[in-house]
Amino acid sequence: MIRPFFYKIYQNMIRLVFRLFFFKITVKGASNIPKEGACVIASSHIGHIDPYLLTTIFPREMAFMTGLNVFLRFIARAFVGDCIAATGPMAIVEACRRIANGRMVLFFPEGGRNETGHPIEGKPGAALAALRTGTKILPVKITGTDEALNIRKCRVKFGAKIGVSIGTPILLDGSYDTEPIWAGAKEATKLIMQRIDSLE
C-alpha cells in the first residue's frame, strides 16, 4: 500500500502545480475511462507535461512507456508510478504483462513530442500490445500543453488553455491479427492515429 499512497500524493501535487500556473484544463469524454480492468491508452504528445497531465485525469494508477534514463526511471517507479523503458521488444513484453494483470498502460504512438503541428506516422507499440492481449485502446488527444510549458525554452504561459479529449474505446478486429503481427499492428496504428486526430 506504500506506492498507492505516494501516488495519490503525487497526483495532488501535480494538480496543485497546475493551479499555481492557473492552467485552464478542460476534459471531454471522461466517462470513457474504464473504472476497472485493463486498457491501452494511446495519446497524442505535444508537450513536456503530457504524462503528468494524464496522471491527474485518470484516477487509477497507470504504467507508462518512457525514454527516461535508468536513474530517473528508478525515481519515477518509486514515487510516481510504474514506468517501462520504451526500448526494444522487451518493452512490449513488459507492457503486455501489466495489461494481463488488469493494468492501464499509456503509450505515446508518436514516439516522443510531436512539435510539427500536424499529424505524423505513429509507432506500432500500442497496437501490438492491444493485439497480443485482446485489449481495447483508448484514444486521447491533448491540446495546449506545448504552449503551457516548454522546459527546453524555460517558458511558462500562465493561464494557458489545455484540452484533453478522450474517445470511445477501439477494439481491433480480426483483420489486424495477421502474420507477421507487426504488419497488422502497423495497419492498426493508422486507424488509432486517425481516431486520435479526429477528436475535438
Backbone torsions as a table, in degrees:
resi	resn	phi	psi	omega
1	MET	NA	-2.7	-175.7
2	ILE	-69.1	-49.1	-175.9
3	ARG	-64.6	-43.5	176.0
4	PRO	-57.3	-34.9	177.9
5	PHE	-62.6	-49.0	178.4
6	PHE	-65.9	-33.3	-179.3
7	TYR	-64.4	-41.7	177.6
8	LYS	-64.2	-41.1	176.9
9	ILE	-61.1	-43.9	179.2
10	TYR	-59.5	-45.8	179.3
11	GLN	-57.5	-45.8	-178.9
12	ASN	-67.6	-34.0	177.6
13	MET	-65.1	-44.1	179.6
14	ILE	-64.7	-41.2	177.4
15	ARG	-59.8	-41.2	179.7
16	LEU	-63.5	-42.6	178.7
17	VAL	-61.2	-44.1	179.1
18	PHE	-61.6	-38.8	178.3
19	ARG	-66.2	-38.6	179.3
20	LEU	-62.7	-30.7	176.9
21	PHE	-87.3	-0.4	179.3
22	PHE	59.0	30.0	177.0
23	PHE	-64.0	134.9	179.0
24	LYS	-102.2	100.8	-172.6
25	ILE	-101.6	124.9	177.3
26	THR	-115.3	130.3	-179.0
27	VAL	-118.9	126.6	175.0
28	LYS	-113.9	140.9	175.1
29	GLY	79.4	23.2	-179.3
30	ALA	-60.3	-26.2	-179.9
31	SER	-67.4	-14.1	178.5
32	ASN	-80.3	-11.2	178.9
33	ILE	-71.2	122.7	180.0
34	PRO	-66.9	136.6	-179.5
35	LYS	-77.6	-20.0	178.2
36	GLU	-155.5	165.7	177.4
37	GLY	86.5	172.6	-175.5
38	ALA	-75.5	154.7	178.6
39	CYS	-163.3	139.7	172.0
40	VAL	-100.5	119.9	179.2
41	ILE	-99.1	123.1	178.6
42	ALA	-116.4	111.1	-173.1
43	SER	-120.6	148.7	169.2
44	SER	-67.5	162.6	-175.1
45	HIS	-146.4	104.6	-177.4
46	ILE	-121.7	-14.2	-175.3
47	GLY	-137.0	161.8	-178.5
48	HIS	-63.1	-28.6	-173.9
49	ILE	-92.2	4.6	-175.1
50	ASP	-54.6	-49.6	-179.6
51	PRO	-61.3	-38.8	-179.3
52	TYR	-68.4	-39.4	178.2
53	LEU	-59.2	-48.8	-177.7
54	LEU	-65.9	-31.5	177.3
55	THR	-61.2	-35.7	-179.3
56	THR	-77.6	-19.4	-176.7
57	ILE	-93.6	-39.0	178.4
58	PHE	-85.3	116.7	-173.5
59	PRO	-66.8	-30.8	-179.2
60	ARG	-89.9	148.6	177.7
61	GLU	-62.5	135.2	178.5
62	MET	-118.0	151.1	168.1
63	ALA	-88.1	147.1	-179.2
64	PHE	-138.5	144.7	178.2
65	MET	-78.6	134.8	-175.5
66	THR	-145.5	153.0	175.9
67	GLY	-100.8	11.7	-179.4
68	LEU	-60.3	153.1	177.1
69	ASN	-72.5	174.5	-172.8
70	VAL	-59.1	-44.6	-177.8
71	PHE	-63.7	-46.7	-178.6
72	LEU	-68.1	-32.1	175.5
73	ARG	-65.1	-38.5	178.4
74	PHE	-62.3	-45.0	179.2
75	ILE	-63.3	-45.2	-179.7
76	ALA	-62.6	-41.8	-178.2
77	ARG	-67.7	-34.0	-177.3
78	ALA	-76.6	-39.3	-170.0
79	PHE	-118.1	-21.2	-175.0
80	VAL	-105.7	-52.1	-177.9
81	GLY	166.5	-173.4	-175.7
82	ASP	-81.5	124.2	177.3
83	CYS	-127.6	150.9	-176.6
84	ILE	-122.6	129.1	178.2
85	ALA	-65.1	118.0	-175.1
86	ALA	-83.0	62.8	-179.7
87	THR	-138.2	118.8	173.7
88	GLY	78.6	174.7	-176.8
89	PRO	-60.7	-29.7	-178.1
90	MET	-63.8	-24.5	177.8
91	ALA	-62.6	-41.3	178.5
92	ILE	-68.0	-39.3	177.5
93	VAL	-59.7	-46.0	179.5
94	GLU	-64.4	-40.4	178.3
95	ALA	-62.4	-42.9	179.9
96	CYS	-64.0	-33.8	176.4
97	ARG	-63.5	-44.1	178.1
98	ARG	-62.3	-44.6	-178.6
99	ILE	-62.6	-41.7	179.1
100	ALA	-61.6	-24.1	178.1
101	ASN	-93.3	13.1	175.4
102	GLY	83.0	19.1	-176.6
103	ARG	-91.2	162.2	169.9
104	MET	-96.5	134.9	179.7
105	VAL	-124.6	128.1	-177.9
106	LEU	-96.3	126.0	174.9
107	PHE	-117.9	144.9	167.6
108	PHE	-110.6	93.6	-173.6
109	PRO	-57.6	-22.5	179.2
110	GLU	-71.6	-11.2	175.1
111	GLY	84.8	-4.8	-177.7
112	GLY	168.6	-175.8	-179.7
113	ARG	-65.6	129.1	176.9
114	ASN	-93.5	103.4	-177.5
115	GLU	-101.1	13.5	-176.0
116	THR	-81.6	-22.5	-177.9
117	GLY	86.0	1.8	178.3
118	HIS	-145.2	160.7	-177.2
119	PRO	-60.8	144.1	175.6
120	ILE	-127.0	167.2	-179.4
121	GLU	-66.6	134.4	-178.7
122	GLY	-89.3	160.1	175.2
123	LYS	-91.1	150.6	-167.9
124	PRO	-83.9	7.6	-174.3
125	GLY	-57.0	-48.2	-178.8
126	ALA	-62.5	-45.3	179.9
127	ALA	-64.2	-40.3	-179.4
128	LEU	-63.8	-44.4	178.9
129	ALA	-63.4	-39.8	179.6
130	ALA	-66.7	-40.8	179.9
131	LEU	-67.2	-39.6	-178.2
132	ARG	-70.0	-26.6	-175.5
133	THR	-111.0	-7.3	-178.4
134	GLY	67.6	30.3	-174.8
135	THR	-99.8	147.8	176.6
136	LYS	-72.9	152.9	179.3
137	ILE	-110.5	131.3	178.7
138	LEU	-103.4	110.3	-179.5
139	PRO	-79.4	138.1	-178.2
140	VAL	-135.6	135.6	176.7
141	LYS	-120.8	130.4	-179.6
142	ILE	-113.3	137.3	175.7
143	THR	-132.1	149.1	172.4
144	GLY	91.5	-16.9	-176.9
145	THR	-72.2	-23.1	177.1
146	ASP	-66.8	-30.3	178.0
147	GLU	-88.6	-29.2	-175.2
148	ALA	-64.9	-45.8	-177.0
149	LEU	-150.9	125.1	175.6
150	ASN	-125.2	101.2	-176.4
151	ILE	-63.6	-39.6	-176.9
152	ARG	-62.6	-35.2	-180.0
153	LYS	-98.2	3.4	-179.0
154	CYS	52.2	50.0	-174.6
155	ARG	-127.8	130.9	176.4
156	VAL	-124.6	134.9	176.2
157	LYS	-109.0	100.1	-180.0
158	PHE	-63.9	138.7	179.9
159	GLY	76.1	14.5	-179.0
160	ALA	-61.0	143.3	176.8
161	LYS	-89.5	123.4	-178.3
162	ILE	-120.5	133.6	179.3
163	GLY	-121.0	139.9	174.2
164	VAL	-129.4	119.1	179.8
165	SER	-115.6	124.3	-175.8
166	ILE	-112.0	117.5	-176.9
167	GLY	-85.9	176.6	177.1
168	THR	-72.9	148.0	-177.3
169	PRO	-60.8	146.1	177.6
170	ILE	-108.3	126.0	173.3
171	LEU	-110.5	113.0	-176.9
172	LEU	-70.0	128.6	-178.2
173	ASP	-82.4	178.4	-174.4
174	GLY	-63.7	-17.7	-178.7
175	SER	-65.3	-20.5	179.5
176	TYR	-92.1	-9.3	-178.3
177	ASP	-87.4	80.6	-172.6
178	THR	-114.7	175.2	172.1
179	GLU	-120.1	125.3	-4.2
180	PRO	-71.6	154.1	-175.6
181	ILE	-64.3	-26.2	179.3
182	TRP	-61.8	-32.8	-179.5
183	ALA	-66.2	-45.7	177.9
184	GLY	-64.6	-38.9	179.6
185	ALA	-64.7	-36.3	179.3
186	LYS	-65.4	-41.4	178.5
187	GLU	-68.6	-40.1	179.0
188	ALA	-64.2	-32.8	179.4
189	THR	-63.3	-35.2	176.8
190	LYS	-60.5	-42.2	178.5
191	LEU	-64.1	-44.3	-179.3
192	ILE	-60.8	-46.6	-178.9
193	MET	-64.9	-36.4	176.8
194	GLN	-64.7	-41.5	179.3
195	ARG	-65.6	-41.0	178.6
196	ILE	-63.1	-46.9	-176.9
197	ASP	-64.9	-28.9	-177.1
198	SER	-79.0	-12.4	-179.0
199	LEU	-69.7	147.8	-179.6
200	GLU	-119.7	NA	NA
